[in-house]
């Protein structure tokens, strides 16, 4: 009976399986990015204040005129 139902339903949809794998990879990528950003944030938090200020000045964008 189970084989008949599985055959009737058609089994797992290959598109659904591919989408699930793509989403799982995206989650892994986002988790890795989160770890990287947390490490960068921790490094900036422990940096001396003068280094942080000089970093902010270097990245400042010109004002709109």
PDB file with SEQRES, HELIX, SHEET and CRYST1 records, atoms N, CA, C and O in Angstrom:
SEQRES   1 A   65  UNK UNK UNK UNK UNK UNK UNK UNK UNK UNK UNK UNK UNK          
SEQRES   2 A   65  UNK UNK UNK UNK UNK UNK UNK UNK UNK UNK UNK UNK UNK          
SEQRES   3 A   65  UNK UNK UNK UNK UNK UNK UNK UNK UNK UNK UNK UNK UNK          
SEQRES   4 A   65  UNK UNK UNK UNK UNK UNK UNK UNK UNK UNK UNK UNK UNK          
SEQRES   5 A   65  UNK UNK UNK UNK UNK UNK UNK UNK UNK UNK UNK UNK UNK          
HELIX    1 AA1 UNK A    2  UNK A    9  1                                   8    
HELIX    2 AA2 UNK A   14  UNK A   46  1                                  33    
HELIX    3 AA3 UNK A   49  UNK A   58  1                                  10    
CRYST1    1.000    1.000    1.000  90.00  90.00  90.00 P 1           1          
ATOM      1  N   UNK A   1       0.818  -1.188   0.000  1.00  0.00           N  
ATOM      2  CA  UNK A   1       0.000   0.000   0.000  1.00  0.00           C  
ATOM      3  C   UNK A   1       0.865   1.255   0.000  1.00  0.00           C  
ATOM      4  O   UNK A   1       0.580   2.208  -0.725  1.00  0.00           O  
ATOM      5  N   UNK A   2       1.930   1.257   0.820  1.00  0.00           N  
ATOM      6  CA  UNK A   2       2.797   2.431   0.878  1.00  0.00           C  
ATOM      7  C   UNK A   2       3.456   2.681  -0.471  1.00  0.00           C  
ATOM      8  O   UNK A   2       3.586   3.832  -0.888  1.00  0.00           O  
ATOM      9  N   UNK A   3       3.870   1.629  -1.155  1.00  0.00           N  
ATOM     10  CA  UNK A   3       4.473   1.795  -2.471  1.00  0.00           C  
ATOM     11  C   UNK A   3       3.481   2.390  -3.448  1.00  0.00           C  
ATOM     12  O   UNK A   3       3.841   3.224  -4.280  1.00  0.00           O  
ATOM     13  N   UNK A   4       2.250   1.969  -3.350  1.00  0.00           N  
ATOM     14  CA  UNK A   4       1.210   2.497  -4.232  1.00  0.00           C  
ATOM     15  C   UNK A   4       0.989   3.976  -3.969  1.00  0.00           C  
ATOM     16  O   UNK A   4       0.851   4.758  -4.910  1.00  0.00           O  
ATOM     17  N   UNK A   5       0.954   4.375  -2.691  1.00  0.00           N  
ATOM     18  CA  UNK A   5       0.781   5.785  -2.358  1.00  0.00           C  
ATOM     19  C   UNK A   5       1.978   6.613  -2.803  1.00  0.00           C  
ATOM     20  O   UNK A   5       1.813   7.712  -3.334  1.00  0.00           O  
ATOM     21  N   UNK A   6       3.174   6.095  -2.591  1.00  0.00           N  
ATOM     22  CA  UNK A   6       4.369   6.823  -2.992  1.00  0.00           C  
ATOM     23  C   UNK A   6       4.405   6.978  -4.510  1.00  0.00           C  
ATOM     24  O   UNK A   6       4.747   8.043  -5.022  1.00  0.00           O  
ATOM     25  N   UNK A   7       4.054   5.924  -5.216  1.00  0.00           N  
ATOM     26  CA  UNK A   7       3.996   6.008  -6.666  1.00  0.00           C  
ATOM     27  C   UNK A   7       2.923   6.962  -7.132  1.00  0.00           C  
ATOM     28  O   UNK A   7       3.089   7.663  -8.130  1.00  0.00           O  
ATOM     29  N   UNK A   8       1.827   6.985  -6.409  1.00  0.00           N  
ATOM     30  CA  UNK A   8       0.723   7.864  -6.778  1.00  0.00           C  
ATOM     31  C   UNK A   8       1.111   9.336  -6.569  1.00  0.00           C  
ATOM     32  O   UNK A   8       0.832  10.188  -7.413  1.00  0.00           O  
ATOM     33  N   UNK A   9       1.748   9.613  -5.448  1.00  0.00           N  
ATOM     34  CA  UNK A   9       2.151  10.980  -5.136  1.00  0.00           C  
ATOM     35  C   UNK A   9       3.327  11.389  -6.011  1.00  0.00           C  
ATOM     36  O   UNK A   9       3.448  12.560  -6.372  1.00  0.00           O  
ATOM     37  N   UNK A  10       4.185  10.453  -6.352  1.00  0.00           N  
ATOM     38  CA  UNK A  10       5.299  10.758  -7.229  1.00  0.00           C  
ATOM     39  C   UNK A  10       6.641  10.870  -6.536  1.00  0.00           C  
ATOM     40  O   UNK A  10       7.651  11.127  -7.191  1.00  0.00           O  
ATOM     41  N   UNK A  11       6.676  10.686  -5.251  1.00  0.00           N  
ATOM     42  CA  UNK A  11       7.947  10.765  -4.542  1.00  0.00           C  
ATOM     43  C   UNK A  11       8.400  12.205  -4.370  1.00  0.00           C  
ATOM     44  O   UNK A  11       7.645  13.133  -4.662  1.00  0.00           O  
ATOM     45  N   UNK A  12       9.622  12.398  -3.901  1.00  0.00           N  
ATOM     46  CA  UNK A  12      10.108  13.767  -3.675  1.00  0.00           C  
ATOM     47  C   UNK A  12      10.292  14.502  -5.008  1.00  0.00           C  
ATOM     48  O   UNK A  12      10.818  13.950  -5.974  1.00  0.00           O  
ATOM     49  N   UNK A  13       9.854  15.733  -5.029  1.00  0.00           N  
ATOM     50  CA  UNK A  13       9.968  16.569  -6.207  1.00  0.00           C  
ATOM     51  C   UNK A  13      11.423  17.036  -6.337  1.00  0.00           C  
ATOM     52  O   UNK A  13      11.949  17.635  -5.399  1.00  0.00           O  
ATOM     53  N   UNK A  14      12.080  16.781  -7.462  1.00  0.00           N  
ATOM     54  CA  UNK A  14      13.483  17.196  -7.621  1.00  0.00           C  
ATOM     55  C   UNK A  14      13.687  18.698  -7.464  1.00  0.00           C  
ATOM     56  O   UNK A  14      14.731  19.133  -6.978  1.00  0.00           O  
ATOM     57  N   UNK A  15      12.708  19.486  -7.867  1.00  0.00           N  
ATOM     58  CA  UNK A  15      12.822  20.938  -7.690  1.00  0.00           C  
ATOM     59  C   UNK A  15      12.786  21.319  -6.217  1.00  0.00           C  
ATOM     60  O   UNK A  15      13.496  22.225  -5.780  1.00  0.00           O  
ATOM     61  N   UNK A  16      11.954  20.621  -5.462  1.00  0.00           N  
ATOM     62  CA  UNK A  16      11.853  20.895  -4.028  1.00  0.00           C  
ATOM     63  C   UNK A  16      13.149  20.504  -3.322  1.00  0.00           C  
ATOM     64  O   UNK A  16      13.622  21.217  -2.437  1.00  0.00           O  
ATOM     65  N   UNK A  17      13.715  19.375  -3.718  1.00  0.00           N  
ATOM     66  CA  UNK A  17      14.980  18.922  -3.131  1.00  0.00           C  
ATOM     67  C   UNK A  17      16.093  19.915  -3.457  1.00  0.00           C  
ATOM     68  O   UNK A  17      16.897  20.249  -2.586  1.00  0.00           O  
ATOM     69  N   UNK A  18      16.146  20.388  -4.695  1.00  0.00           N  
ATOM     70  CA  UNK A  18      17.169  21.357  -5.095  1.00  0.00           C  
ATOM     71  C   UNK A  18      17.001  22.671  -4.337  1.00  0.00           C  
ATOM     72  O   UNK A  18      17.985  23.276  -3.914  1.00  0.00           O  
ATOM     73  N   UNK A  19      15.760  23.109  -4.166  1.00  0.00           N  
ATOM     74  CA  UNK A  19      15.494  24.341  -3.418  1.00  0.00           C  
ATOM     75  C   UNK A  19      15.893  24.188  -1.961  1.00  0.00           C  
ATOM     76  O   UNK A  19      16.442  25.116  -1.366  1.00  0.00           O  
ATOM     77  N   UNK A  20      15.622  23.024  -1.380  1.00  0.00           N  
ATOM     78  CA  UNK A  20      16.002  22.775   0.012  1.00  0.00           C  
ATOM     79  C   UNK A  20      17.523  22.807   0.177  1.00  0.00           C  
ATOM     80  O   UNK A  20      18.034  23.381   1.138  1.00  0.00           O  
ATOM     81  N   UNK A  21      18.232  22.200  -0.747  1.00  0.00           N  
ATOM     82  CA  UNK A  21      19.702  22.229  -0.689  1.00  0.00           C  
ATOM     83  C   UNK A  21      20.237  23.645  -0.845  1.00  0.00           C  
ATOM     84  O   UNK A  21      21.181  24.037  -0.159  1.00  0.00           O  
ATOM     85  N   UNK A  22      19.631  24.415  -1.754  1.00  0.00           N  
ATOM     86  CA  UNK A  22      20.057  25.804  -1.962  1.00  0.00           C  
ATOM     87  C   UNK A  22      19.833  26.623  -0.699  1.00  0.00           C  
ATOM     88  O   UNK A  22      20.688  27.420  -0.312  1.00  0.00           O  
ATOM     89  N   UNK A  23      18.691  26.431  -0.061  1.00  0.00           N  
ATOM     90  CA  UNK A  23      18.397  27.169   1.162  1.00  0.00           C  
ATOM     91  C   UNK A  23      19.316  26.754   2.311  1.00  0.00           C  
ATOM     92  O   UNK A  23      19.733  27.594   3.109  1.00  0.00           O  
ATOM     93  N   UNK A  24      19.631  25.464   2.395  1.00  0.00           N  
ATOM     94  CA  UNK A  24      20.556  25.013   3.433  1.00  0.00           C  
ATOM     95  C   UNK A  24      21.938  25.620   3.225  1.00  0.00           C  
ATOM     96  O   UNK A  24      22.596  26.002   4.192  1.00  0.00           O  
ATOM     97  N   UNK A  25      22.385  25.713   1.977  1.00  0.00           N  
ATOM     98  CA  UNK A  25      23.678  26.336   1.690  1.00  0.00           C  
ATOM     99  C   UNK A  25      23.640  27.820   2.036  1.00  0.00           C  
ATOM    100  O   UNK A  25      24.613  28.361   2.562  1.00  0.00           O  
ATOM    101  N   UNK A  26      22.533  28.474   1.747  1.00  0.00           N  
ATOM    102  CA  UNK A  26      22.389  29.902   2.069  1.00  0.00           C  
ATOM    103  C   UNK A  26      22.459  30.122   3.574  1.00  0.00           C  
ATOM    104  O   UNK A  26      23.072  31.085   4.033  1.00  0.00           O  
ATOM    105  N   UNK A  27      21.833  29.235   4.343  1.00  0.00           N  
ATOM    106  CA  UNK A  27      21.886  29.337   5.804  1.00  0.00           C  
ATOM    107  C   UNK A  27      23.325  29.170   6.288  1.00  0.00           C  
ATOM    108  O   UNK A  27      23.778  29.914   7.158  1.00  0.00           O  
ATOM    109  N   UNK A  28      24.046  28.192   5.725  1.00  0.00           N  
ATOM    110  CA  UNK A  28      25.450  28.002   6.108  1.00  0.00           C  
ATOM    111  C   UNK A  28      26.283  29.244   5.769  1.00  0.00           C  
ATOM    112  O   UNK A  28      27.126  29.660   6.563  1.00  0.00           O  
ATOM    113  N   UNK A  29      26.048  29.829   4.602  1.00  0.00           N  
ATOM    114  CA  UNK A  29      26.773  31.037   4.205  1.00  0.00           C  
ATOM    115  C   UNK A  29      26.479  32.202   5.153  1.00  0.00           C  
ATOM    116  O   UNK A  29      27.386  32.935   5.546  1.00  0.00           O  
ATOM    117  N   UNK A  30      25.216  32.364   5.511  1.00  0.00           N  
ATOM    118  CA  UNK A  30      24.840  33.451   6.420  1.00  0.00           C  
ATOM    119  C   UNK A  30      25.410  33.234   7.819  1.00  0.00           C  
ATOM    120  O   UNK A  30      25.810  34.191   8.481  1.00  0.00           O  
ATOM    121  N   UNK A  31      25.449  31.984   8.270  1.00  0.00           N  
ATOM    122  CA  UNK A  31      26.045  31.707   9.574  1.00  0.00           C  
ATOM    123  C   UNK A  31      27.531  32.024   9.574  1.00  0.00           C  
ATOM    124  O   UNK A  31      28.049  32.565  10.551  1.00  0.00           O  
ATOM    125  N   UNK A  32      28.223  31.694   8.487  1.00  0.00           N  
ATOM    126  CA  UNK A  32      29.652  32.005   8.371  1.00  0.00           C  
ATOM    127  C   UNK A  32      29.868  33.515   8.348  1.00  0.00           C  
ATOM    128  O   UNK A  32      30.809  34.014   8.965  1.00  0.00           O  
ATOM    129  N   UNK A  33      29.010  34.243   7.647  1.00  0.00           N  
ATOM    130  CA  UNK A  33      29.098  35.703   7.608  1.00  0.00           C  
ATOM    131  C   UNK A  33      28.858  36.291   8.991  1.00  0.00           C  
ATOM    132  O   UNK A  33      29.523  37.251   9.380  1.00  0.00           O  
ATOM    133  N   UNK A  34      27.923  35.729   9.730  1.00  0.00           N  
ATOM    134  CA  UNK A  34      27.646  36.188  11.084  1.00  0.00           C  
ATOM    135  C   UNK A  34      28.866  36.006  11.984  1.00  0.00           C  
ATOM    136  O   UNK A  34      29.214  36.905  12.750  1.00  0.00           O  
ATOM    137  N   UNK A  35      29.506  34.857  11.894  1.00  0.00           N  
ATOM    138  CA  UNK A  35      30.709  34.602  12.698  1.00  0.00           C  
ATOM    139  C   UNK A  35      31.810  35.593  12.329  1.00  0.00           C  
ATOM    140  O   UNK A  35      32.494  36.119  13.207  1.00  0.00           O  
ATOM    141  N   UNK A  36      31.980  35.847  11.031  1.00  0.00           N  
ATOM    142  CA  UNK A  36      33.009  36.788  10.573  1.00  0.00           C  
ATOM    143  C   UNK A  36      32.721  38.194  11.094  1.00  0.00           C  
ATOM    144  O   UNK A  36      33.630  38.871  11.576  1.00  0.00           O  
ATOM    145  N   UNK A  37      31.478  38.637  11.003  1.00  0.00           N  
ATOM    146  CA  UNK A  37      31.123  39.981  11.462  1.00  0.00           C  
ATOM    147  C   UNK A  37      31.236  40.111  12.980  1.00  0.00           C  
ATOM    148  O   UNK A  37      31.627  41.162  13.488  1.00  0.00           O  
ATOM    149  N   UNK A  38      30.897  39.051  13.699  1.00  0.00           N  
ATOM    150  CA  UNK A  38      31.044  39.097  15.153  1.00  0.00           C  
ATOM    151  C   UNK A  38      32.515  39.210  15.542  1.00  0.00           C  
ATOM    152  O   UNK A  38      32.858  39.946  16.467  1.00  0.00           O  
ATOM    153  N   UNK A  39      33.386  38.486  14.840  1.00  0.00           N  
ATOM    154  CA  UNK A  39      34.821  38.576  15.115  1.00  0.00           C  
ATOM    155  C   UNK A  39      35.344  39.975  14.787  1.00  0.00           C  
ATOM    156  O   UNK A  39      36.151  40.533  15.531  1.00  0.00           O  
ATOM    157  N   UNK A  40      34.884  40.532  13.679  1.00  0.00           N  
ATOM    158  CA  UNK A  40      35.300  41.893  13.312  1.00  0.00           C  
ATOM    159  C   UNK A  40      34.800  42.905  14.335  1.00  0.00           C  
ATOM    160  O   UNK A  40      35.524  43.831  14.700  1.00  0.00           O  
ATOM    161  N   UNK A  41      33.578  42.735  14.794  1.00  0.00           N  
ATOM    162  CA  UNK A  41      33.012  43.622  15.806  1.00  0.00           C  
ATOM    163  C   UNK A  41      33.786  43.517  17.114  1.00  0.00           C  
ATOM    164  O   UNK A  41      34.066  44.531  17.753  1.00  0.00           O  
ATOM    165  N   UNK A  42      34.132  42.301  17.513  1.00  0.00           N  
ATOM    166  CA  UNK A  42      34.909  42.118  18.736  1.00  0.00           C  
ATOM    167  C   UNK A  42      36.276  42.777  18.617  1.00  0.00           C  
ATOM    168  O   UNK A  42      36.758  43.389  19.571  1.00  0.00           O  
ATOM    169  N   UNK A  43      36.907  42.655  17.442  1.00  0.00           N  
ATOM    170  CA  UNK A  43      38.217  43.279  17.240  1.00  0.00           C  
ATOM    171  C   UNK A  43      38.099  44.797  17.322  1.00  0.00           C  
ATOM    172  O   UNK A  43      38.965  45.450  17.904  1.00  0.00           O  
ATOM    173  N   UNK A  44      37.051  45.364  16.754  1.00  0.00           N  
ATOM    174  CA  UNK A  44      36.863  46.813  16.821  1.00  0.00           C  
ATOM    175  C   UNK A  44      36.533  47.264  18.234  1.00  0.00           C  
ATOM    176  O   UNK A  44      36.944  48.348  18.649  1.00  0.00           O  
ATOM    177  N   UNK A  45      35.802  46.452  18.971  1.00  0.00           N  
ATOM    178  CA  UNK A  45      35.436  46.815  20.339  1.00  0.00           C  
ATOM    179  C   UNK A  45      36.645  46.822  21.259  1.00  0.00           C  
ATOM    180  O   UNK A  45      36.684  47.591  22.220  1.00  0.00           O  
ATOM    181  N   UNK A  46      37.626  45.984  20.983  1.00  0.00           N  
ATOM    182  CA  UNK A  46      38.817  45.926  21.840  1.00  0.00           C  
ATOM    183  C   UNK A  46      39.931  46.838  21.349  1.00  0.00           C  
ATOM    184  O   UNK A  46      40.958  46.957  22.018  1.00  0.00           O  
ATOM    185  N   UNK A  47      39.757  47.490  20.193  1.00  0.00           N  
ATOM    186  CA  UNK A  47      40.780  48.385  19.648  1.00  0.00           C  
ATOM    187  C   UNK A  47      40.831  49.658  20.483  1.00  0.00           C  
ATOM    188  O   UNK A  47      39.817  50.083  21.037  1.00  0.00           O  
ATOM    189  N   UNK A  48      42.006  50.262  20.573  1.00  0.00           N  
ATOM    190  CA  UNK A  48      42.105  51.562  21.269  1.00  0.00           C  
ATOM    191  C   UNK A  48      41.207  52.594  20.588  1.00  0.00           C  
ATOM    192  O   UNK A  48      40.945  52.513  19.388  1.00  0.00           O  
ATOM    193  N   UNK A  49      40.746  53.560  21.370  1.00  0.00           N  
ATOM    194  CA  UNK A  49      39.805  54.563  20.858  1.00  0.00           C  
ATOM    195  C   UNK A  49      40.372  55.370  19.700  1.00  0.00           C  
ATOM    196  O   UNK A  49      39.634  55.700  18.772  1.00  0.00           O  
ATOM    197  N   UNK A  50      41.659  55.698  19.726  1.00  0.00           N  
ATOM    198  CA  UNK A  50      42.215  56.519  18.653  1.00  0.00           C  
ATOM    199  C   UNK A  50      42.222  55.768  17.317  1.00  0.00           C  
ATOM    200  O   UNK A  50      42.088  56.392  16.265  1.00  0.00           O  
ATOM    201  N   UNK A  51      42.375  54.440  17.343  1.00  0.00           N  
ATOM    202  CA  UNK A  51      42.310  53.667  16.106  1.00  0.00           C  
ATOM    203  C   UNK A  51      40.899  53.685  15.517  1.00  0.00           C  
ATOM    204  O   UNK A  51      40.726  53.758  14.300  1.00  0.00           O  
ATOM    205  N   UNK A  52      39.915  53.620  16.375  1.00  0.00           N  
ATOM    206  CA  UNK A  52      38.532  53.618  15.908  1.00  0.00           C  
ATOM    207  C   UNK A  52      38.201  54.976  15.288  1.00  0.00           C  
ATOM    208  O   UNK A  52      37.546  55.042  14.247  1.00  0.00           O  
ATOM    209  N   UNK A  53      38.643  56.035  15.913  1.00  0.00           N  
ATOM    210  CA  UNK A  53      38.362  57.371  15.380  1.00  0.00           C  
ATOM    211  C   UNK A  53      39.052  57.583  14.043  1.00  0.00           C  
ATOM    212  O   UNK A  53      38.459  58.171  13.138  1.00  0.00           O  
ATOM    213  N   UNK A  54      40.278  57.126  13.894  1.00  0.00           N  
ATOM    214  CA  UNK A  54      40.977  57.305  12.624  1.00  0.00           C  
ATOM    215  C   UNK A  54      40.324  56.468  11.533  1.00  0.00           C  
ATOM    216  O   UNK A  54      40.302  56.871  10.370  1.00  0.00           O  
ATOM    217  N   UNK A  55      39.801  55.324  11.897  1.00  0.00           N  
ATOM    218  CA  UNK A  55      39.096  54.488  10.930  1.00  0.00           C  
ATOM    219  C   UNK A  55      37.834  55.198  10.445  1.00  0.00           C  
ATOM    220  O   UNK A  55      37.527  55.178   9.254  1.00  0.00           O  
ATOM    221  N   UNK A  56      37.117  55.814  11.352  1.00  0.00           N  
ATOM    222  CA  UNK A  56      35.889  56.511  10.982  1.00  0.00           C  
ATOM    223  C   UNK A  56      36.190  57.690  10.063  1.00  0.00           C  
ATOM    224  O   UNK A  56      35.420  57.955   9.141  1.00  0.00           O  
ATOM    225  N   UNK A  57      37.278  58.393  10.291  1.00  0.00           N  
ATOM    226  CA  UNK A  57      37.628  59.541   9.460  1.00  0.00           C  
ATOM    227  C   UNK A  57      38.003  59.088   8.054  1.00  0.00           C  
ATOM    228  O   UNK A  57      37.643  59.751   7.082  1.00  0.00           O  
ATOM    229  N   UNK A  58      38.713  57.981   7.926  1.00  0.00           N  
ATOM    230  CA  UNK A  58      39.120  57.488   6.613  1.00  0.00           C  
ATOM    231  C   UNK A  58      37.929  57.063   5.771  1.00  0.00           C  
ATOM    232  O   UNK A  58      37.956  57.206   4.548  1.00  0.00           O  
ATOM    233  N   UNK A  59      36.887  56.545   6.403  1.00  0.00           N  
ATOM    234  CA  UNK A  59      35.745  56.021   5.668  1.00  0.00           C  
ATOM    235  C   UNK A  59      34.632  57.050   5.493  1.00  0.00           C  
ATOM    236  O   UNK A  59      33.578  56.726   4.947  1.00  0.00           O  
ATOM    237  N   UNK A  60      34.845  58.268   5.939  1.00  0.00           N  
ATOM    238  CA  UNK A  60      33.816  59.290   5.854  1.00  0.00           C  
ATOM    239  C   UNK A  60      33.565  59.648   4.393  1.00  0.00           C  
ATOM    240  O   UNK A  60      34.502  59.799   3.609  1.00  0.00           O  
ATOM    241  N   UNK A  61      32.310  59.779   4.044  1.00  0.00           N  
ATOM    242  CA  UNK A  61      31.941  60.133   2.684  1.00  0.00           C  
ATOM    243  C   UNK A  61      31.793  61.647   2.564  1.00  0.00           C  
ATOM    244  O   UNK A  61      31.474  62.316   3.547  1.00  0.00           O  
ATOM    245  N   UNK A  62      32.017  62.188   1.383  1.00  0.00           N  
ATOM    246  CA  UNK A  62      31.860  63.646   1.226  1.00  0.00           C  
ATOM    247  C   UNK A  62      30.403  64.058   1.421  1.00  0.00           C  
ATOM    248  O   UNK A  62      29.480  63.300   1.124  1.00  0.00           O  
ATOM    249  N   UNK A  63      30.223  65.264   1.921  1.00  0.00           N  
ATOM    250  CA  UNK A  63      28.865  65.768   2.133  1.00  0.00           C  
ATOM    251  C   UNK A  63      28.234  66.127   0.798  1.00  0.00           C  
ATOM    252  O   UNK A  63      28.916  66.490  -0.160  1.00  0.00           O  
ATOM    253  N   UNK A  64      26.919  66.015   0.763  1.00  0.00           N  
ATOM    254  CA  UNK A  64      26.199  66.397  -0.452  1.00  0.00           C  
ATOM    255  C   UNK A  64      26.194  67.917  -0.581  1.00  0.00           C  
ATOM    256  O   UNK A  64      26.045  68.637   0.406  1.00  0.00           O  
ATOM    257  N   UNK A  65      26.357  68.384  -1.796  1.00  0.00           N  
ATOM    258  CA  UNK A  65      26.361  69.848  -1.993  1.00  0.00           C  
ATOM    259  C   UNK A  65      25.193  70.277  -2.825  1.00  0.00           C  
ATOM    260  O   UNK A  65      25.031  71.467  -3.095  1.00  0.00           O  
TER     261      UNK A  65                                                      
END                                                                             
